[in-house]
């Protein structure tokens, strides 16, 4: 490559009109990336691929904050006859409570966000 070509290449990556800057903006505007990433993290940390007992303590703490972890652990306890993460009754209570409260909280959050977007006039953005 000649010096001119290298300079043109540098300019194309450092100007605001470059494809690199457009991709960064699309990454923020495109919800698919955020949804895929968060879905992967929840699936990994909830123990879909492996039991949370093998996680380091930091990840186990995060895993215990995800309600589906308890449901998966209940299934593992019954099918594999392994030791549960916490007492069976407490796991069942957490799972049932989350099954009732999460949809209610989700509906409330959706209505709140919908109302706010309608009042701000930003509904078309989403």
C-alpha positions in Angstrom: 0.0 0.0 0.0 1.2 3.5 -0.7 1.2 6.3 1.8 -1.8 7.9 0.1 -3.8 4.8 0.4 -2.9 4.4 4.1 -3.9 8.1 4.7 -7.2 7.6 2.9 -7.8 4.4 4.9 -7.1 6.3 8.2 -9.5 9.1 7.2 -12.3 6.7 6.4 -12.1 5.2 9.9 -11.8 8.5 11.8 -14.4 10.7 10.2 -17.9 10.8 11.5 -19.3 9.8 8.1 -17.3 6.5 8.1 -18.9 3.1 8.3 -17.3 2.4 11.7 -19.2 5.3 13.3 -22.4 4.3 11.5 -22.1 0.8 12.8 -21.7 2.0 16.4 -24.8 4.1 16.1 -26.7 1.1 14.6 -25.5 -1.1 17.4 -27.1 1.3 19.9 -30.3 1.8 17.8 -30.6 -1.9 16.9 -32.3 -3.7 19.7 -31.5 -7.2 18.3 -27.9 -7.1 19.5 -28.9 -6.1 23.0 -31.7 -8.8 23.1 -29.4 -11.5 21.8 -26.6 -10.6 24.3 -28.9 -10.4 27.3 -30.6 -13.6 26.3 -27.2 -15.4 26.1 -26.1 -14.0 29.5 -29.4 -15.1 31.2 -29.2 -18.5 29.6 -25.6 -19.0 30.6 -25.9 -17.6 34.1 -29.2 -19.4 34.9 -27.7 -22.8 34.4 -29.2 -23.9 31.1 -25.9 -25.2 29.8 -24.4 -26.3 33.1 -25.4 -26.3 36.8 -24.8 -23.1 38.7 -22.9 -25.1 41.4 -19.8 -25.1 39.1 -19.8 -21.2 38.7 -17.3 -19.1 40.7 -18.9 -17.4 43.7 -19.4 -14.0 41.8 -21.4 -15.7 39.0 -23.3 -17.9 41.4 -24.5 -14.8 43.1 -25.8 -13.4 39.8 -27.2 -16.7 38.9 -29.2 -16.9 42.2 -30.8 -13.5 41.3 -32.4 -15.0 38.1 -35.7 -16.8 39.0 -35.4 -19.4 36.2 -32.3 -20.8 37.9 -34.5 -22.3 40.7 -36.9 -23.9 38.2 -34.0 -25.5 36.4 -32.5 -26.7 39.7 -35.8 -28.2 40.7 -35.8 -30.2 37.4 -32.2 -31.3 38.0 -32.9 -32.4 41.6 -35.8 -34.6 40.5 -34.2 -36.1 37.4 -30.6 -36.5 38.5 -31.1 -36.8 42.2 -28.5 -34.2 43.0 -28.2 -31.8 45.9 -30.3 -28.6 45.4 -28.9 -25.1 45.5 -31.1 -24.2 48.5 -33.9 -26.0 50.3 -36.6 -27.4 47.9 -39.5 -25.6 49.5 -37.7 -22.2 49.3 -36.8 -22.9 45.6 -40.4 -23.7 44.8 -41.6 -20.6 46.6 -39.1 -18.3 44.8 -40.1 -19.8 41.5 -43.8 -19.6 42.0 -43.6 -16.0 43.4 -41.4 -14.9 40.4 -43.9 -16.6 38.0 -46.7 -14.5 39.4 -44.8 -11.2 40.1 -42.6 -10.9 36.9 -45.5 -10.8 34.4 -47.4 -8.3 36.6 -44.2 -6.1 36.8 -43.6 -6.5 33.1 -47.1 -5.4 32.2 -46.8 -2.4 34.6 -43.4 -1.4 33.1 -44.8 -1.7 29.5 -47.8 0.5 30.3 -45.5 3.0 32.1 -43.1 3.1 29.2 -45.9 3.3 26.6 -47.6 6.1 28.4 -44.3 8.0 28.8 -43.4 7.6 25.1 -46.9 8.8 24.1 -46.6 11.9 26.3 -43.1 12.7 25.0 -44.1 12.0 21.4 -41.2 9.5 21.1 -43.3 6.4 20.3 -42.2 6.5 16.6 -38.5 6.0 17.7 -39.2 2.5 19.1 
